[in-house]
């Protein structure tokens, strides 16, 4: 990378997290494009940091599935989901997350219900597309994480977390025009869980995931 840096200046007080969030956003927005070979020293110069926090951030991104590391070759940005991988991802989400929502309605603690309701009530305002995309992706992932956490099943939570579904989907296609619908589906899901209605919660999650699959499917048909 030469010339003007595409990255914003890093805050020194939270260096490690800031480098990670900056590189994560760069992958989501394709500033670091799929298949791009990552040059640690060049990134460190662009971000005006030492190579150490860049290496740490890349290790976290590898755990997220956003970059891949090969012996003697270093890191490259992971490719986008294929159609087959997309289908498989949603099949897994339907199996895992509908069960998690059903269990959450039965097992969630009062603080968990409150936290889920508050997250579902959040509205991510539009504005700069890059910042909005990152903020909405974080919100979306957090809400689903809270549902899985409230299921009272550590194994189910771990399985859902390991999918990193929101990061991979929002890299492939971000349906800006449907975020209001997504917010409403989140509210319906949270309401069913906080009401303790397990059947309604499971159905709300299935409806949300099925519609989300249709919204993202456009990336493979355009």
Backbone as CSV, one residue per row, in Angstrom:
resi,resn,N_x,N_y,N_z,CA_x,CA_y,CA_z,C_x,C_y,C_z
1,UNK,0.842,-1.192,0.000,0.000,0.000,0.000,0.876,1.240,0.000
2,UNK,0.646,2.133,-0.927,1.442,3.345,-1.020,0.533,4.545,-1.097
3,UNK,1.100,5.719,-0.927,0.312,6.938,-1.011,-0.530,7.139,0.226
4,UNK,-1.679,7.827,0.075,-2.554,8.114,1.211,-3.105,6.820,1.797
5,UNK,-3.059,6.696,3.104,-3.555,5.489,3.754,-5.080,5.442,3.723
6,UNK,-5.682,4.254,3.487,-7.138,4.129,3.509,-7.690,3.938,4.911
7,UNK,-6.796,3.904,5.913,-7.205,3.632,7.273,-7.248,4.913,8.096
8,UNK,-8.159,4.959,9.081,-8.201,6.090,9.994,-7.098,5.943,11.033
9,UNK,-6.710,7.054,11.662,-5.622,7.030,12.638,-6.035,6.219,13.867
10,UNK,-5.106,5.409,14.362,-5.354,4.531,15.496,-5.226,5.294,16.808
11,UNK,-6.127,5.004,17.758,-6.055,5.584,19.094,-5.111,4.736,19.946
12,UNK,-4.129,5.349,20.542,-3.108,4.604,21.273,-3.636,3.972,22.563
13,UNK,-4.700,4.527,23.141,-5.175,4.033,24.429,-5.759,2.627,24.334
14,UNK,-6.249,2.275,23.166,-6.839,0.947,22.969,-6.225,0.322,21.719
15,UNK,-4.919,0.317,21.673,-4.207,0.002,20.442,-4.589,-1.351,19.851
16,UNK,-4.511,-2.406,20.660,-4.781,-3.741,20.134,-6.174,-3.876,19.566
17,UNK,-7.182,-3.412,20.324,-8.563,-3.496,19.852,-8.788,-2.614,18.635
18,UNK,-8.170,-1.447,18.622,-8.354,-0.529,17.499,-7.770,-1.098,16.207
19,UNK,-6.598,-1.712,16.304,-6.008,-2.317,15.115,-6.902,-3.451,14.616
20,UNK,-7.375,-4.272,15.544,-8.271,-5.377,15.161,-9.533,-4.844,14.488
21,UNK,-10.192,-3.845,15.107,-11.436,-3.318,14.548,-11.197,-2.661,13.190
22,UNK,-10.062,-1.981,13.046,-9.745,-1.332,11.776,-9.552,-2.365,10.675
23,UNK,-8.802,-3.415,10.970,-8.567,-4.444,9.955,-9.825,-5.263,9.693
24,UNK,-10.609,-5.494,10.728,-11.884,-6.207,10.545,-12.793,-5.432,9.605
25,UNK,-12.903,-4.120,9.830,-13.724,-3.281,8.948,-13.173,-3.274,7.527
26,UNK,-11.836,-3.267,7.414,-11.219,-3.265,6.085,-11.550,-4.540,5.317
27,UNK,-11.618,-5.668,6.025,-11.999,-6.927,5.378,-13.478,-6.905,5.010
28,UNK,-14.326,-6.436,5.916,-15.765,-6.377,5.644,-16.064,-5.496,4.444
29,UNK,-15.343,-4.387,4.330,-15.605,-3.411,3.267,-14.773,-3.668,2.012
30,UNK,-13.961,-4.723,2.031,-13.134,-5.116,0.887,-12.019,-4.117,0.594
31,UNK,-11.691,-3.249,1.574,-10.451,-2.481,1.457,-9.286,-3.462,1.406
32,UNK,-9.386,-4.506,2.216,-8.533,-5.689,2.081,-9.387,-6.726,1.368
33,UNK,-9.150,-6.908,0.087,-10.043,-7.698,-0.762,-9.848,-9.195,-0.556
34,UNK,-10.881,-9.993,-0.852,-10.743,-11.454,-0.781,-9.542,-11.933,-1.590
35,UNK,-8.729,-12.782,-0.969,-7.542,-13.300,-1.624,-6.320,-12.413,-1.504
36,UNK,-6.490,-11.197,-0.949,-5.374,-10.267,-0.817,-4.322,-10.833,0.138
37,UNK,-3.055,-10.796,-0.286,-1.974,-11.245,0.598,-1.606,-10.098,1.532
38,UNK,-1.600,-10.373,2.809,-1.408,-9.336,3.825,0.079,-9.151,4.108
39,UNK,0.540,-7.939,3.967,1.922,-7.585,4.290,1.921,-6.890,5.652
40,UNK,2.407,-7.574,6.661,2.334,-7.063,8.029,3.087,-5.747,8.179
41,UNK,4.280,-5.673,7.624,5.076,-4.448,7.759,4.397,-3.271,7.060
42,UNK,3.800,-3.525,5.883,3.114,-2.456,5.166,1.888,-1.971,5.940
43,UNK,1.153,-2.906,6.509,-0.005,-2.520,7.329,0.435,-1.716,8.539
44,UNK,1.506,-2.136,9.180,2.010,-1.416,10.354,2.373,0.013,9.983
45,UNK,2.987,0.188,8.811,3.322,1.549,8.378,2.060,2.358,8.090
46,UNK,1.098,1.760,7.414,-0.143,2.476,7.101,-0.895,2.892,8.363
47,UNK,-0.880,2.004,9.363,-1.606,2.264,10.606,-0.772,3.044,11.618
48,UNK,0.511,3.239,11.306,1.427,3.967,12.180,1.548,3.308,13.550
49,UNK,1.729,1.971,13.498,1.934,1.185,14.714,3.094,0.233,14.455
50,UNK,3.528,-0.475,15.493,4.549,-1.499,15.311,3.891,-2.756,14.726
51,UNK,4.683,-3.691,14.210,4.097,-4.925,13.663,3.390,-5.801,14.695
52,UNK,3.744,-5.661,15.975,3.188,-6.562,16.996,1.661,-6.512,17.084
53,UNK,1.017,-5.331,17.236,-0.444,-5.339,17.298,-1.094,-5.776,15.996
54,UNK,-0.401,-5.611,14.878,-0.940,-6.089,13.608,-0.968,-7.614,13.609
55,UNK,0.125,-8.224,14.063,0.165,-9.691,14.147,-0.926,-10.208,15.097
56,UNK,-1.104,-9.535,16.224,-2.125,-9.957,17.187,-3.522,-9.835,16.575
57,UNK,-3.748,-8.750,15.855,-5.053,-8.544,15.211,-5.308,-9.613,14.151
58,UNK,-4.279,-9.951,13.392,-4.431,-10.974,12.362,-4.728,-12.346,12.968
59,UNK,-4.135,-12.622,14.121,-4.436,-13.886,14.809,-5.907,-13.935,15.211
60,UNK,-6.448,-12.802,15.660,-7.870,-12.734,16.006,-8.743,-12.873,14.766
61,UNK,-8.329,-12.250,13.683,-9.086,-12.349,12.436,-9.056,-13.769,11.877
62,UNK,-7.949,-14.464,12.102,-7.890,-15.869,11.690,-8.897,-16.689,12.483
63,UNK,-9.008,-16.408,13.773,-9.996,-17.094,14.598,-11.414,-16.804,14.118
64,UNK,-11.638,-15.587,13.607,-12.949,-15.203,13.062,-13.216,-15.832,11.698
65,UNK,-12.178,-16.391,11.092,-12.329,-16.948,9.765,-12.211,-15.924,8.648
66,UNK,-11.741,-14.721,8.981,-11.659,-13.657,7.982,-10.328,-13.639,7.239
67,UNK,-9.286,-14.203,7.842,-8.013,-14.366,7.143,-7.533,-15.799,7.355
68,UNK,-6.623,-16.228,6.475,-6.061,-17.562,6.567,-4.542,-17.453,6.618
69,UNK,-3.932,-18.350,7.384,-2.476,-18.348,7.506,-1.919,-19.645,6.961
70,UNK,-0.915,-19.507,6.117,-0.230,-20.671,5.571,1.244,-20.607,5.947
71,UNK,1.803,-21.755,6.264,3.223,-21.810,6.622,4.085,-21.245,5.498
72,UNK,4.980,-20.354,5.867,5.947,-19.734,4.955,5.313,-18.768,3.954
73,UNK,3.990,-18.647,3.975,3.325,-17.753,3.017,2.627,-16.590,3.708
74,UNK,2.441,-16.682,5.017,1.795,-15.603,5.750,0.285,-15.620,5.626
75,UNK,-0.313,-14.446,5.812,-1.770,-14.323,5.842,-2.321,-13.864,4.495
76,UNK,-3.492,-14.396,4.151,-4.273,-13.877,3.039,-5.713,-13.701,3.508
77,UNK,-6.423,-12.760,2.896,-7.824,-12.537,3.237,-8.653,-13.713,2.717
78,UNK,-9.530,-14.234,3.550,-10.337,-15.395,3.181,-11.242,-15.078,1.991
79,UNK,-11.497,-16.063,1.136,-12.423,-15.842,0.021,-13.852,-15.675,0.530
80,UNK,-14.711,-15.133,-0.327,-16.122,-14.978,0.026,-16.813,-16.337,0.005
81,UNK,-17.954,-16.403,0.686,-18.744,-17.630,0.680,-19.152,-18.007,-0.743
82,UNK,-19.072,-19.280,-1.040,-19.649,-19.790,-2.282,-21.146,-20.034,-2.062
83,UNK,-21.870,-20.303,-3.121,-23.300,-20.593,-2.996,-23.521,-21.832,-2.117
84,UNK,-22.699,-22.856,-2.321,-22.845,-24.074,-1.516,-22.565,-23.800,-0.042
85,UNK,-21.530,-23.002,0.244,-21.204,-22.659,1.631,-22.308,-21.807,2.253
86,UNK,-22.863,-20.903,1.478,-23.980,-20.072,1.946,-25.167,-20.947,2.348
87,UNK,-25.522,-21.893,1.497,-26.649,-22.789,1.784,-26.375,-23.614,3.035
88,UNK,-25.159,-24.140,3.138,-24.784,-24.957,4.289,-24.813,-24.133,5.570
89,UNK,-24.349,-22.881,5.492,-24.339,-22.004,6.660,-25.748,-21.795,7.188
90,UNK,-26.694,-21.510,6.305,-28.061,-21.274,6.777,-28.733,-22.553,7.246
91,UNK,-28.407,-23.685,6.642,-28.935,-24.952,7.152,-28.487,-25.167,8.595
92,UNK,-27.213,-24.873,8.872,-26.699,-25.013,10.230,-27.350,-24.004,11.175
93,UNK,-27.501,-22.770,10.717,-28.114,-21.746,11.572,-29.549,-22.132,11.939
94,UNK,-30.291,-22.644,10.988,-31.672,-23.044,11.273,-31.713,-24.177,12.292
95,UNK,-30.773,-25.103,12.183,-30.730,-26.201,13.147,-30.372,-25.705,14.549
96,UNK,-29.375,-24.832,14.626,-28.845,-24.422,15.922,-29.615,-23.265,16.555
97,UNK,-29.862,-22.224,15.787,-30.382,-20.991,16.383,-31.875,-21.050,16.706
98,UNK,-32.635,-21.836,15.961,-34.048,-21.992,16.327,-34.159,-22.714,17.673
99,UNK,-33.326,-23.716,17.860,-33.277,-24.426,19.141,-32.816,-23.490,20.249
100,UNK,-31.822,-22.651,19.957,-31.327,-21.710,20.957,-32.421,-20.732,21.382
101,UNK,-33.198,-20.228,20.434,-34.277,-19.294,20.761,-35.342,-19.969,21.621
102,UNK,-35.692,-21.196,21.266,-36.673,-21.969,22.040,-36.184,-22.149,23.480
103,UNK,-34.935,-22.535,23.640,-34.359,-22.741,24.970,-34.233,-21.420,25.729
104,UNK,-33.886,-20.357,25.021,-33.726,-19.059,25.682,-35.018,-18.601,26.334
105,UNK,-36.132,-18.843,25.664,-37.429,-18.455,26.238,-37.702,-19.209,27.537
106,UNK,-37.159,-20.403,27.641,-37.374,-21.226,28.834,-36.353,-20.969,29.929
107,UNK,-35.121,-20.616,29.554,-34.025,-20.596,30.524,-33.423,-19.226,30.806
108,UNK,-33.736,-18.226,30.023,-33.092,-16.920,30.196,-33.359,-16.352,31.582
109,UNK,-32.346,-15.753,32.183,-32.503,-15.065,33.461,-33.127,-13.688,33.206
110,UNK,-33.608,-13.065,34.259,-34.185,-11.725,34.103,-33.168,-10.726,33.534
111,UNK,-31.916,-10.699,34.038,-30.934,-9.787,33.428,-30.687,-10.081,31.950
112,UNK,-30.691,-11.353,31.573,-30.497,-11.699,30.167,-31.670,-11.232,29.318
113,UNK,-32.880,-11.359,29.843,-34.052,-10.881,29.107,-33.990,-9.362,28.925
114,UNK,-33.578,-8.663,29.974,-33.462,-7.203,29.893,-32.406,-6.799,28.862
115,UNK,-31.256,-7.476,28.895,-30.169,-7.141,27.967,-30.583,-7.411,26.523
116,UNK,-31.285,-8.516,26.302,-31.753,-8.848,24.960,-32.766,-7.817,24.463
117,UNK,-33.685,-7.410,25.335,-34.685,-6.399,24.956,-34.026,-5.080,24.607
118,UNK,-33.024,-4.693,25.379,-32.323,-3.429,25.122,-31.573,-3.481,23.795
119,UNK,-30.936,-4.613,23.510,-30.204,-4.733,22.242,-31.173,-4.716,21.062
120,UNK,-32.297,-5.400,21.202,-33.280,-5.435,20.112,-33.886,-4.062,19.861
121,UNK,-33.957,-3.231,20.898,-34.541,-1.893,20.764,-33.585,-0.892,20.131
122,UNK,-32.301,-1.232,20.047,-31.315,-0.325,19.451,-31.582,-0.145,17.964
123,UNK,-31.488,1.065,17.511,-31.606,1.368,16.094,-30.262,1.906,15.616
124,UNK,-29.693,1.263,14.630,-28.435,1.720,14.057,-28.759,2.723,12.955
125,UNK,-28.462,3.976,13.221,-28.792,5.034,12.276,-27.893,4.978,11.048
126,UNK,-28.440,5.401,9.911,-27.662,5.480,8.682,-26.659,6.614,8.753
127,UNK,-25.826,6.709,7.768,-24.792,7.738,7.738,-23.686,7.268,6.833
128,UNK,-22.463,7.378,7.297,-21.342,6.857,6.528,-21.504,5.352,6.358
129,UNK,-21.511,4.890,5.101,-21.787,3.482,4.835,-20.818,2.549,5.540
130,UNK,-19.540,2.918,5.579,-18.542,2.046,6.199,-18.798,1.907,7.701
131,UNK,-19.019,3.044,8.370,-19.247,3.016,9.814,-20.567,2.329,10.139
132,UNK,-21.582,2.611,9.334,-22.903,2.019,9.570,-22.853,0.504,9.371
133,UNK,-22.197,0.079,8.323,-22.061,-1.350,8.047,-21.422,-2.064,9.233
134,UNK,-20.319,-1.535,9.728,-19.617,-2.153,10.853,-20.485,-2.165,12.105
135,UNK,-21.181,-1.045,12.361,-22.014,-0.944,13.563,-23.195,-1.907,13.490
136,UNK,-23.823,-2.003,12.315,-24.975,-2.895,12.182,-24.542,-4.353,12.280
137,UNK,-23.415,-4.682,11.673,-22.912,-6.052,11.744,-22.637,-6.443,13.195
138,UNK,-22.038,-5.527,13.954,-21.757,-5.779,15.371,-23.050,-5.969,16.149
139,UNK,-24.033,-5.097,15.901,-25.331,-5.199,16.580,-26.016,-6.523,16.252
140,UNK,-26.053,-6.864,14.983,-26.719,-8.093,14.537,-26.078,-9.315,15.191
141,UNK,-24.758,-9.367,15.162,-24.051,-10.496,15.760,-24.277,-10.559,17.275
142,UNK,-24.283,-9.399,17.923,-24.466,-9.366,19.373,-25.839,-9.870,19.772
143,UNK,-26.884,-9.471,19.037,-28.231,-9.917,19.394,-28.329,-11.445,19.304
144,UNK,-27.812,-12.012,18.239,-27.862,-13.469,18.100,-26.995,-14.153,19.158
145,UNK,-25.888,-13.521,19.523,-25.040,-14.063,20.590,-25.796,-14.075,21.918
146,UNK,-26.541,-13.016,22.197,-27.300,-12.952,23.450,-28.365,-14.043,23.512
147,UNK,-29.002,-14.318,22.381,-29.992,-15.396,22.345,-29.310,-16.726,22.642
148,UNK,-28.179,-16.979,21.987,-27.463,-18.235,22.205,-26.977,-18.347,23.649
149,UNK,-26.518,-17.244,24.196,-26.038,-17.225,25.576,-27.169,-17.547,26.553
150,UNK,-28.359,-17.022,26.255,-29.510,-17.235,27.140,-30.078,-18.647,27.034
151,UNK,-29.598,-19.429,26.071,-30.106,-20.794,25.913,-29.667,-21.710,27.044
152,UNK,-28.686,-21.262,27.821,-28.167,-22.049,28.947,-27.510,-23.344,28.479
153,UNK,-26.990,-23.332,27.264,-26.265,-24.482,26.727,-24.914,-24.010,26.219
154,UNK,-23.848,-24.220,26.987,-22.514,-23.798,26.534,-22.108,-24.415,25.201
155,UNK,-22.489,-25.667,24.956,-22.131,-26.311,23.693,-22.853,-25.667,22.513
156,UNK,-24.123,-25.328,22.713,-24.896,-24.666,21.664,-24.330,-23.272,21.396
157,UNK,-24.001,-22.556,22.443,-23.394,-21.231,22.302,-22.084,-21.322,21.526
158,UNK,-21.251,-22.290,21.870,-19.957,-22.438,21.201,-20.137,-22.775,19.722
159,UNK,-21.080,-23.649,19.415,-21.308,-24.039,18.022,-21.777,-22.852,17.184
160,UNK,-22.667,-22.033,17.735,-23.172,-20.872,17.015,-22.076,-19.830,16.848
161,UNK,-21.295,-19.624,17.898,-20.211,-18.639,17.839,-19.192,-19.008,16.777
162,UNK,-18.876,-20.277,16.660,-17.847,-20.729,15.721,-18.256,-20.567,14.256
163,UNK,-19.534,-20.379,13.989,-19.973,-20.164,12.609,-19.536,-18.795,12.079
164,UNK,-19.426,-17.791,12.976,-19.103,-16.419,12.570,-19.994,-15.989,11.397
165,UNK,-21.277,-16.320,11.505,-22.186,-16.160,10.372,-22.292,-14.723,9.889
166,UNK,-22.411,-13.776,10.811,-22.672,-12.393,10.410,-21.489,-11.780,9.666
167,UNK,-20.290,-12.104,10.109,-19.110,-11.569,9.426,-19.039,-12.077,7.989
168,UNK,-19.273,-13.361,7.790,-19.159,-13.923,6.450,-20.299,-13.463,5.544
169,UNK,-21.503,-13.372,6.089,-22.637,-12.934,5.279,-22.511,-11.472,4.879
170,UNK,-22.124,-10.625,5.831,-22.054,-9.197,5.554,-20.847,-8.821,4.702
171,UNK,-19.871,-9.718,4.581,-18.803,-9.515,3.599,-19.345,-9.754,2.198
172,UNK,-20.186,-10.749,2.076,-20.683,-11.156,0.748,-21.710,-10.170,0.212
173,UNK,-22.620,-9.737,1.070,-23.680,-8.813,0.646,-24.273,-8.164,1.885
174,UNK,-24.435,-6.851,1.838,-25.057,-6.142,2.963,-26.358,-5.511,2.472
175,UNK,-27.515,-6.023,2.908,-28.808,-5.532,2.411,-29.246,-4.240,3.102
176,UNK,-28.616,-3.136,2.726,-28.886,-1.844,3.365,-30.370,-1.511,3.401
177,UNK,-31.070,-1.824,2.327,-32.469,-1.397,2.212,-33.415,-2.169,3.115
178,UNK,-32.926,-3.244,3.749,-33.803,-4.086,4.565,-33.501,-4.023,6.059
179,UNK,-32.690,-3.092,6.487,-32.306,-3.079,7.904,-33.498,-2.787,8.820
180,UNK,-34.460,-1.986,8.371,-35.643,-1.708,9.204,-36.438,-2.990,9.441
181,UNK,-36.534,-3.827,8.419,-37.232,-5.110,8.556,-36.481,-6.011,9.528
182,UNK,-35.162,-6.019,9.414,-34.349,-6.827,10.324,-34.550,-6.371,11.763
183,UNK,-34.577,-5.058,11.994,-34.811,-4.538,13.344,-36.148,-5.046,13.892
184,UNK,-37.183,-5.028,13.074,-38.497,-5.481,13.543,-38.479,-6.972,13.853
185,UNK,-37.814,-7.751,13.036,-37.701,-9.185,13.310,-36.942,-9.441,14.608
186,UNK,-35.916,-8.639,14.865,-35.189,-8.752,16.132,-36.105,-8.448,17.316
187,UNK,-36.918,-7.412,17.184,-37.839,-7.042,18.279,-38.866,-8.146,18.519
188,UNK,-39.393,-8.723,17.448,-40.372,-9.812,17.593,-39.731,-11.015,18.296
189,UNK,-38.514,-11.322,17.927,-37.797,-12.440,18.540,-37.546,-12.178,20.025
190,UNK,-37.053,-11.001,20.331,-36.764,-10.654,21.725,-38.029,-10.666,22.568
191,UNK,-39.135,-10.188,22.004,-40.403,-10.146,22.749,-40.872,-11.563,23.079
192,UNK,-40.751,-12.480,22.130,-41.171,-13.854,22.381,-40.326,-14.488,23.481
193,UNK,-39.031,-14.207,23.472,-38.145,-14.771,24.502,-38.439,-14.151,25.859
194,UNK,-38.583,-12.833,25.905,-38.852,-12.183,27.201,-40.224,-12.556,27.741
195,UNK,-41.158,-12.902,26.858,-42.478,-13.371,27.307,-42.442,-14.814,27.788
196,UNK,-41.333,-15.488,27.543,-41.212,-16.878,27.954,-41.980,-17.843,27.072
197,UNK,-42.297,-17.440,25.842,-43.067,-18.270,24.916,-42.092,-19.011,23.999
198,UNK,-41.744,-20.228,24.365,-40.701,-20.974,23.656,-41.086,-21.288,22.212
199,UNK,-42.338,-21.720,21.984,-42.752,-22.052,20.624,-42.725,-20.811,19.731
200,UNK,-43.207,-19.690,20.256,-43.209,-18.446,19.474,-41.793,-17.982,19.195
201,UNK,-40.899,-18.155,20.172,-39.514,-17.744,19.995,-38.839,-18.565,18.904
202,UNK,-39.040,-19.872,18.913,-38.457,-20.727,17.887,-38.969,-20.366,16.500
203,UNK,-40.272,-20.086,16.413,-40.863,-19.714,15.123,-40.370,-18.339,14.671
204,UNK,-40.202,-17.423,15.621,-39.709,-16.087,15.277,-38.285,-16.156,14.737
205,UNK,-37.458,-17.015,15.344,-36.098,-17.170,14.848,-36.102,-17.820,13.469
206,UNK,-36.933,-18.809,13.266,-36.992,-19.466,11.959,-37.447,-18.483,10.881
207,UNK,-38.442,-17.679,11.204,-38.935,-16.683,10.245,-37.837,-15.663,9.920
208,UNK,-37.136,-15.212,10.943,-36.066,-14.231,10.757,-34.948,-14.807,9.888
209,UNK,-34.505,-16.019,10.178,-33.405,-16.610,9.425,-33.810,-16.923,7.986
210,UNK,-35.039,-17.384,7.800,-35.508,-17.690,6.450,-35.571,-16.429,5.600
211,UNK,-36.065,-15.350,6.195,-36.135,-14.086,5.456,-34.741,-13.505,5.233
212,UNK,-33.857,-13.650,6.234,-32.483,-13.169,6.073,-31.783,-13.930,4.946
213,UNK,-32.035,-15.227,4.862,-31.457,-16.020,3.776,-31.904,-15.472,2.417
214,UNK,-33.174,-15.135,2.292,-33.681,-14.579,1.031,-33.056,-13.219,0.731
215,UNK,-32.842,-12.418,1.784,-32.258,-11.091,1.564,-30.807,-11.184,1.085
216,UNK,-30.090,-12.158,1.614,-28.684,-12.312,1.223,-28.523,-13.099,-0.077
217,UNK,-29.537,-13.844,-0.452,-29.450,-14.692,-1.635,-29.226,-13.887,-2.907
218,UNK,-29.624,-12.625,-2.878,-29.449,-11.764,-4.059,-27.989,-11.685,-4.481
219,UNK,-27.087,-11.851,-3.552,-25.658,-11.783,-3.882,-25.252,-12.885,-4.855
220,UNK,-26.019,-13.949,-4.910,-25.676,-15.073,-5.786,-26.520,-15.130,-7.054
221,UNK,-27.454,-14.182,-7.190,-28.341,-14.183,-8.355,-28.158,-12.965,-9.240
222,UNK,-27.446,-11.933,-8.720,-27.255,-10.721,-9.524,-26.232,-10.967,-10.631
